């Protein structure tokens, strides 16, 4: 966390946790092997990709590679078949040449998406060894620009090719950047057993320990790294010492050694290099000296009304504000922390007991005001998060801070979040779709009152065999009302999160038009309202609805019927079912169909938006 300045926690904004970024073992959507590897090497291991993860999370789609799919070669690298490898290596050789220039410009070096089609795993061992220093420089540029996926590829490639000279700290730093903290610790543990005095490994260990809030090990690793850096030369030695001193400064501040922290920060700045976060450390220390408290905040850059109610329910969700309090004055003290977003939330008061050398962490998520009319929030608008800390004894105000955030309307649906600045994304939409499926609003009740006149026996009660006629009744009622398909809205990106405006079912019924996802959500809402077990089916660039034959007996069943909702306007119901079934079968054959089970989301705590309309 960063003192005084908002740590822009993209995952905190919309409920996605850093743990999500650790799921690198998600099955890919690559092609099925139909022929043996051309070079006799072994096939890369491939997990069987179910359409839905066991924990209810979604498989993230990945476009099929335009070039030949790689297989493992004899040296552990990837082979692309006869004649293709030299073509792949030409861009890499050009990159190596640029990396040799003394006035290296990282932005220029790694500009353009073509850089990330380099396939470092395909580079032969001899090329890795011959260009080790260049690859290290490229990797450090990738870290500087926070291209963590590319950095991870380069780190693994260096270890494979250069082995003992492979700079494994680069892999660990990539893993840490991607939120794979356990993997980073394992990488460092493995290599520190072989090279216990390696300054690069030690300073990276300091970064990991600081990230985890383990301040004594962080300080120890930083001091060892500073001492070990003496065996390096010139700018490289100064760069390691700079980082080591920064970690020491942060650790000493949290351990109550405030003067020592300022000395370490000044020493780090004197070495040059990365100094951007030293002002944060100094502010942290100066505030601690004035208040007797060391406080760090992580504030969500967005308050999304459509998902705000899911804190503590959706997988890995985080609060509006995370606060860490550490007492640097002698003795233990009790505090009261109050938080409010004026005009949006109520004022929430929380108690905290702060002790020297031990952080008290609070999750602060104030409820929305009862009188807040979410329908009036039709566009993003700036808001302010106010936090005040009081002593319990004497009710003395210790600290007051305000942080900016962006209030997002209830129809803002988060789609993806970037896990790295080299534009790799994790899907958010699948965990949040359940909030848009809203069966308990008056508009849905009114619609069903008319639609049931078309159902068998004019009721939505019935056996499993009657689910199809009941869905047909919904379809024909929507068709009679003139429901039509409109193009999808633009996707917008805010603070590393991609989202789109997705209207709720009541609004879709009012306007009688829907883009594909809105239509799928509307049908899922209606199916849930009549007691069926709907799923939203996502295939690349499209969505439709499905439901299981298990129907109303309460048993869980995968969807066996599918409906293309964009055909509601003028196509027969049977044709819409046939088209959706074919789409699902084709996408499933490519492992590109994702089933979002609404009942399973409900079981996981993903509830409908708690608004009347």
Residue pairs with C-beta under 8 A, 6 or more apart in sequence:
1 7
1 296
1 297
1 298
1 322
1 324
2 277
2 280
2 296
2 298
3 280
3 281
3 283
3 284
3 287
3 294
3 295
3 296
3 297
4 280
4 283
4 284
4 287
4 297
4 401
5 280
6 297
6 298
6 299
6 301
6 403
6 404
7 296
7 297
7 298
7 299
8 301
8 495
8 496
9 298
9 299
9 300
9 301
9 318
9 322
10 16
10 301
10 417
10 418
10 495
10 496
10 497
11 17
11 18
11 20
11 21
11 316
11 318
11 417
12 298
12 299
12 300
12 318
12 319
12 320
12 322
13 300
13 301
13 302
13 304
13 495
13 497
14 300
14 302
14 304
14 307
14 414
14 417
14 428
14 432
14 497
15 307
15 310
15 311
15 314
15 316
15 317
15 318
15 414
15 428
15 431
15 432
16 316
16 317
16 318
16 414
16 417
16 426
16 428
16 431
17 315
17 316
17 317
17 318
18 179
18 316
19 179
19 316
20 57
20 179
20 315
20 316
20 419
20 426
21 178
21 179
21 180
21 419
21 426
22 178
22 179
22 180
22 181
22 182
22 183
23 57
23 426
24 178
24 180
25 47
26 53
26 59
26 60
27 46
27 47
27 48
27 49
27 50
27 59
27 591
28 46
28 49
28 62
28 591
29 49
29 59
29 61
29 62
29 63
29 64
29 590
29 591
29 592
30 46
30 62
30 64
30 65
30 69
30 591
31 64
31 69
31 590
33 43
33 46
33 69
37 43
37 71
37 72
37 79
38 71
38 79
38 81
38 82
39 71
39 73
39 74
39 79
39 81
40 74
41 71
41 72
41 73
41 74
41 79
42 71
42 72
43 71
43 72
44 70
44 71
44 72
44 78
49 59
49 591
50 59
51 59
51 588
51 591
51 593
51 594
51 595
52 58
52 59
52 594
52 595
52 596
52 597
52 600
53 59
55 315
56 315
56 431
56 597
56 600
56 601
56 604
57 315
57 430
57 431
58 427
58 429
58 430
58 431
58 538
58 594
58 596
59 591
59 594
60 425
60 426
60 427
61 427
61 540
61 592
61 594
63 540
64 590
67 80
67 84
67 88
68 80
68 81
68 84
69 80
70 78
70 79
70 80
70 119
70 121
70 122
71 78
71 79
72 78
72 79
73 79
75 124
75 125
76 160
77 121
77 122
77 123
77 124
77 125
77 160
78 119
78 121
78 122
79 85
79 122
80 88
80 119
80 122
85 122
85 124
88 118
88 119
88 122
89 122
89 123
89 127
91 114
91 115
91 117
91 118
92 118
92 120
92 123
92 127
95 109
95 115
95 118
95 134
95 138
96 131
96 134
96 135
96 138
98 104
98 108
98 109
99 109
99 134
99 135
99 137
99 138
99 141
100 134
104 137
104 141
106 141
106 144
106 145
107 145
109 138
109 141
110 138
110 141
110 142
110 145
110 147
110 150
113 423
115 150
116 147
116 149
116 150
116 422
120 135
120 153
120 154
120 156
120 157
121 153
121 156
121 157
121 160
123 157
123 161
124 161
125 160
125 161
127 161
128 135
128 157
128 158
128 160
128 161
128 162
129 161
129 162
132 158
132 161
132 162
132 165
132 166
135 154
135 157
135 158
136 158
136 167
136 170
138 154
139 151
139 154
139 155
139 158
139 167
139 170
140 170
142 148
142 150
142 151
142 154
142 422
143 151
143 170
143 173
143 174
143 177
145 421
145 422
146 177
146 420
146 421
147 420
147 421
147 422
148 174
148 177
148 178
148 419
148 420
148 421
148 422
149 174
149 178
149 419
149 420
149 422
149 424
150 422
151 170
151 173
151 174
151 177
152 171
152 174
152 175
152 178
154 170
154 174
155 167
155 168
155 170
155 171
155 172
155 173
155 174
156 171
158 166
158 167
158 168
158 170
158 171
159 166
159 168
159 171
160 166
164 194
167 200
168 187
168 188
168 190
168 191
168 201
169 188
169 191
169 198
169 200
169 201
169 203
169 204
171 187
172 184
172 187
172 188
172 201
172 204
172 208
173 184
173 204
173 207
175 181
175 183
175 184
175 187
176 184
176 204
176 207
176 208
176 211
177 420
178 419
178 420
179 419
181 208
181 211
181 212
184 204
184 208
185 208
188 201
188 204
188 205
188 208
191 198
191 201
192 198
192 201
192 202
192 205
195 201
197 224
197 228
197 231
198 228
199 225
199 228
199 229
199 231
199 232
199 240
199 244
200 240
202 221
202 224
202 225
202 228
202 244
203 221
203 222
203 225
203 229
203 240
203 243
203 244
203 247
205 217
205 221
205 225
206 218
206 221
206 222
206 225
206 243
206 244
206 247
206 248
207 243
207 247
209 215
209 217
209 218
209 221
209 247
209 251
210 218
210 247
210 250
210 251
213 254
213 324
213 359
215 250
215 251
215 254
215 255
215 357
216 251
216 255
218 247
218 248
218 250
218 251
219 247
219 248
219 251
219 252
219 255
221 247
222 244
222 245
222 246
222 247
222 248
222 251
223 244
223 248
225 240
225 241
225 243
225 244
225 247
226 240
226 241
226 244
226 245
226 248
228 240
229 237
229 240
229 241
229 244
230 237
232 240
235 273
238 271
238 272
238 273
239 271
239 273
239 274
241 268
241 271
242 268
242 271
242 272
242 273
242 274
242 275
243 268
243 273
243 274
245 264
245 265
245 267
245 268
245 271
246 264
246 265
246 268
246 274
246 277
246 278
246 281
248 261
248 264
249 261
249 262
249 264
249 265
249 268
249 278
249 281
250 261
250 281
250 284
252 258
252 260
252 261
252 264
253 261
253 281
253 284
253 285
253 288
253 294
254 294
254 326
254 357
254 359
255 357
256 326
256 328
256 356
256 357
258 285
258 288
258 289
258 328
261 281
261 285
262 282
262 285
265 278
265 281
265 282
265 285
268 275
268 278
269 275
269 278
284 294
284 296
287 293
287 294
287 295
287 399
288 294
288 295
288 328
289 328
291 398
291 399
292 327
292 328
292 329
292 333
292 398
293 325
293 326
293 327
293 328
293 329
293 335
293 354
293 389
293 398
293 399
294 325
294 326
294 327
294 328
295 323
295 324
295 325
295 326
295 389
295 399
296 323
296 324
297 321
297 322
297 323
297 324
297 387
297 401
297 403
298 321
298 322
299 320
299 321
299 322
299 385
299 403
299 405
300 318
300 319
300 320
300 321
300 405
301 404
301 405
301 406
301 494
301 495
302 405
302 406
302 407
302 408
302 494
302 495
302 497
303 320
303 341
303 344
303 383
303 405
303 406
303 407
303 408
304 408
304 412
304 414
305 368
305 374
305 377
305 407
305 408
305 409
305 410
305 412
306 408
306 409
306 410
306 411
306 412
306 413
306 432
306 435
306 436
306 609
307 314
307 414
307 432
307 435
308 320
308 368
309 368
309 435
309 607
309 609
309 610
310 317
310 432
310 435
310 605
310 606
310 607
311 317
311 318
311 319
311 320
311 365
312 365
312 605
313 604
313 605
313 606
313 607
314 431
314 432
314 604
314 605
314 606
315 431
315 604
318 363
319 363
319 364
319 365
320 339
320 341
320 345
320 364
320 365
320 366
320 385
320 405
321 339
321 363
321 364
321 365
321 385
321 387
321 403
322 361
322 362
322 363
322 364
323 337
323 361
323 362
323 364
323 387
324 359
324 360
324 361
324 362
325 335
325 337
325 352
325 354
325 359
325 360
325 361
325 362
325 389
326 354
326 355
326 356
326 357
326 358
326 359
326 360
327 333
327 354
327 355
327 356
328 356
329 356
330 356
331 356
332 353
332 354
332 355
332 356
333 353
333 354
333 391
333 392
333 393
334 351
334 352
334 353
334 354
334 391
334 392
334 393
335 351
335 352
335 353
335 354
335 389
335 390
335 391
335 392
335 398
336 349
336 350
336 351
336 352
336 389
336 390
336 391
336 392
337 349
337 350
337 351
337 352
337 362
337 364
337 387
337 388
337 389
337 390
338 347
338 348
338 349
338 350
338 387
338 388
338 389
338 390
339 345
339 347
339 348
339 350
339 364
339 366
339 385
339 386
339 387
339 388
340 346
340 347
340 348
340 366
340 385
340 386
341 366
341 383
341 384
341 385
341 386
341 405
341 407
342 383
342 384
342 386
343 369
343 372
343 383
344 368
344 369
344 372
344 383
344 407
345 366
345 367
345 368
345 369
346 366
346 367
346 368
346 369
347 366
348 364
348 365
348 366
348 367
350 362
350 364
351 392
352 360
352 362
353 360
354 360
364 387
368 374
374 409
374 410
374 611
375 410
375 611
375 613
377 407
377 409
377 410
378 409
379 409
380 406
380 407
380 408
380 409
380 412
380 494
381 406
381 407
382 404
382 405
382 406
382 407
383 404
383 405
383 406
383 407
384 402
384 403
384 404
384 405
385 402
385 403
385 404
385 405
386 400
386 401
386 402
387 399
387 400
387 401
387 402
387 403
388 397
388 399
388 400
388 401
389 397
389 398
389 399
389 400
390 396
390 397
390 398
391 398
406 494
406 495
408 494
408 499
409 501
410 504
410 609
410 611
411 501
411 502
411 503
411 504
411 507
412 499
412 500
412 501
412 502
413 429
413 432
413 433
413 436
413 499
413 500
413 501
413 502
413 517
414 428
414 429
414 432
414 497
414 498
414 499
415 427
415 428
415 429
415 491
415 497
415 498
415 499
415 500
416 425
416 426
416 427
416 428
416 429
416 497
416 498
417 425
417 426
417 428
417 496
417 497
417 498
418 424
418 425
418 496
418 497
418 498
419 425
419 426
425 498
428 497
429 538
430 538
430 594
430 596
431 601
431 606
432 606
433 521
433 524
433 536
433 596
433 598
433 601
434 596
434 598
434 601
434 602
434 606
434 607
434 608
435 606
435 607
435 608
435 609
436 502
436 504
436 505
436 521
436 608
436 609
437 505
437 521
437 524
437 525
437 528
437 534
437 598
437 608
438 444
438 504
438 505
438 506
438 525
438 608
438 609
439 525
439 526
439 528
439 529
439 608
440 529
440 608
441 505
441 506
441 611
441 612
441 613
442 506
442 612
442 613
443 505
443 506
443 509
443 510
443 613
444 505
444 506
444 509
444 525
444 526
444 529
445 529
447 477
447 509
447 526
448 460
448 526
448 529
448 530
450 477
451 473
451 474
451 477
451 526
452 458
452 459
452 460
452 473
454 472
454 473
454 476
454 477
455 469
455 470
455 473
456 462
456 466
456 469
456 470
456 473
460 470
460 473
460 530
460 531
461 531
462 470
462 552
463 551
464 549
464 550
464 551
464 552
464 553
467 532
467 547
467 549
467 551
467 552
467 561
468 561
468 577
470 530
470 532
471 523
471 527
471 532
471 547
471 561
471 563
471 573
472 573
474 523
474 526
474 527
474 530
475 563
475 568
475 573
475 576
476 573
478 522
478 568
479 568
479 569
479 570
481 509
481 512
482 512
482 569
483 512
483 513
483 514
483 519
483 568
483 569
484 512
484 513
484 514
484 568
484 569
485 513
485 514
485 515
485 516
485 519
485 566
485 567
485 568
485 569
486 513
486 514
486 515
487 515
488 500
488 515
488 516
488 517
489 500
489 501
489 502
489 515
490 500
491 498
491 499
491 500
492 498
492 499
492 500
493 499
502 515
502 517
502 518
502 521
503 511
503 514
503 518
504 521
504 609
504 613
505 521
505 522
505 525
505 526
506 613
508 514
508 518
508 519
508 521
508 522
509 522
514 522
514 565
516 542
516 543
516 544
516 565
516 566
517 536
517 543
519 543
519 544
519 545
519 565
519 566
519 568
520 536
520 537
520 543
520 544
520 545
520 565
521 536
522 565
523 534
523 545
523 563
523 565
524 534
524 535
524 536
524 545
524 598
527 533
527 534
527 545
527 547
528 534
528 598
531 551
531 552
532 547
532 548
532 551
532 552
533 547
533 548
533 550
533 551
533 556
533 557
533 597
533 598
533 599
534 545
534 546
534 547
534 559
534 598
535 545
535 546
535 547
535 548
535 558
535 559
535 595
535 596
535 597
535 598
536 543
536 544
536 545
536 546
536 596
536 598
537 543
537 544
537 545
537 546
537 559
537 562
537 580
537 583
537 584
537 593
537 594
537 595
537 596
538 593
538 594
538 596
539 583
539 584
539 587
539 592
539 593
539 594
540 587
540 592
542 583
544 562
544 563
544 564
544 565
544 566
544 580
544 583
544 584
545 562
545 563
545 565
545 580
546 559
546 560
546 561
546 562
546 563
546 580
546 584
546 595
547 559
547 560
547 561
548 556
548 557
548 558
548 559
548 560
548 561
549 557
549 560
549 561
550 556
550 557
556 599
556 600
558 595
559 595
561 577
561 581
562 577
562 580
562 581
562 583
562 584
563 573
563 576
563 577
563 580
564 571
564 576
564 577
564 579
564 580
564 583
565 576
567 575
567 576
567 579
568 576
571 579
584 593
587 593
